[in-house]
């Protein structure tokens, strides 16, 4: 039941997106079990069951799930338009190396004291070096 509803939702979404632009590529639905690490090895079980168990385990101990080891591997480098690019390793390691680094734009406080707070913005696309 859940799988059919989720599949229908994503198929309808893709059809709406495809009707707006003609350069989209619609691919078959994938569960993305590779994104949840060792928990994604379903050993032939239905993907919906594997994800359901992973979510249940995460929700049973949210403190553990959201607790991450601190890192000192921060890099603050140049970015476009005078902004700075802050990068650090993701707490969630995936099999896709390009997704294992968090990138965000850093906007330092400007002006004389009292300064306004600096800001960092996380962006899932378009925040890597060489992007606008």
C-alpha positions in Angstrom: 0.0 0.0 0.0 2.7 2.5 1.0 4.9 1.6 -1.9 2.1 2.0 -4.4 1.2 5.4 -3.0 4.8 6.6 -3.0 5.3 5.3 -6.5 2.2 7.1 -7.7 3.3 10.3 -6.0 6.7 10.3 -7.7 5.4 9.3 -11.1 2.8 12.2 -11.0 5.6 14.6 -9.8 7.9 13.6 -12.7 5.1 13.9 -15.2 4.4 17.5 -14.0 8.1 18.4 -14.2 8.4 16.8 -17.6 5.4 18.8 -18.9 7.2 22.0 -18.0 10.6 21.3 -19.5 11.5 19.0 -22.3 15.1 18.4 -21.3 14.4 16.3 -18.3 15.2 12.6 -18.2 12.7 10.4 -16.4 14.4 7.4 -15.0 12.8 4.4 -13.3 12.1 4.8 -9.6 14.9 3.7 -7.3 14.7 3.3 -3.5 18.2 4.6 -2.9 19.2 1.9 -0.5 22.9 2.7 -1.2 22.4 6.1 0.7 21.7 4.4 4.0 25.1 2.6 4.3 25.3 -0.9 5.8 21.6 -0.7 6.6 20.8 -0.6 2.9 21.9 -4.2 2.3 18.4 -5.7 2.0 19.6 -9.2 1.3 16.7 -9.7 -1.1 14.1 -8.2 1.2 11.6 -5.7 -0.2 13.1 -2.2 -0.3 10.1 -0.7 1.5 10.8 -3.1 4.5 14.5 -2.2 4.6 13.8 1.5 4.6 11.0 1.1 7.1 13.3 -0.8 9.5 16.0 1.9 9.1 13.6 4.7 9.8 12.2 2.8 12.9 15.7 2.3 14.2 16.6 6.0 13.7 13.4 7.1 15.4 13.9 4.7 18.3 17.0 6.6 19.3 17.0 10.0 17.7 19.7 11.3 20.0 22.1 8.7 18.7 21.0 9.3 15.1 21.5 13.0 15.2 24.7 13.0 17.3 27.8 13.3 15.2 31.4 13.4 16.1 32.9 16.9 15.9 35.3 17.6 13.1 38.3 20.0 12.8 38.5 19.5 9.1 37.0 22.8 8.1 38.3 24.7 5.1 37.4 28.3 4.4 38.4 29.2 0.9 37.6 31.7 -1.9 34.3 31.5 -3.8 32.7 33.5 -6.5 31.5 37.1 -6.0 33.8 37.8 -3.0 32.0 35.2 -0.9 33.9 32.5 1.0 33.3 28.8 0.6 33.2 26.7 3.8 33.6 23.0 3.4 33.8 20.1 5.8 33.2 16.3 5.7 29.6 15.1 5.9 28.7 13.2 9.0 26.8 10.8 6.7 29.2 8.9 4.4 27.7 7.7 1.1 29.1 5.6 -1.7 29.2 8.8 -3.8 32.4 10.8 -2.9 31.0 14.0 -4.3 28.3 13.9 -1.7 30.6 13.3 1.3 31.6 17.0 1.6 29.3 19.7 2.9 29.7 23.0 1.0 28.2 26.3 2.1 28.7 29.9 1.4 30.0 32.1 4.2 29.0 35.7 4.5 31.1 37.5 7.2 29.7 40.3 9.3 30.3 43.7 7.8 30.7 47.1 9.2 32.0 48.5 12.5 31.0 47.1 15.9 28.5 46.2 17.0 28.7 43.6 14.1 25.8 41.8 12.8 26.1 38.0 13.0 27.9 36.2 10.2 25.9 33.7 8.2 26.6 30.5 6.4 24.1 29.1 3.9 23.9 25.4 3.0 23.0 24.7 -0.6 22.4 21.2 -2.0 23.2 22.4 -5.5 25.3 25.2 -6.9 27.5 25.8 -3.9 30.6 24.1 -5.1 33.6 26.0 -6.5 33.1 27.3 -10.0 29.3 27.7 -9.7 27.3 30.9 -9.7 
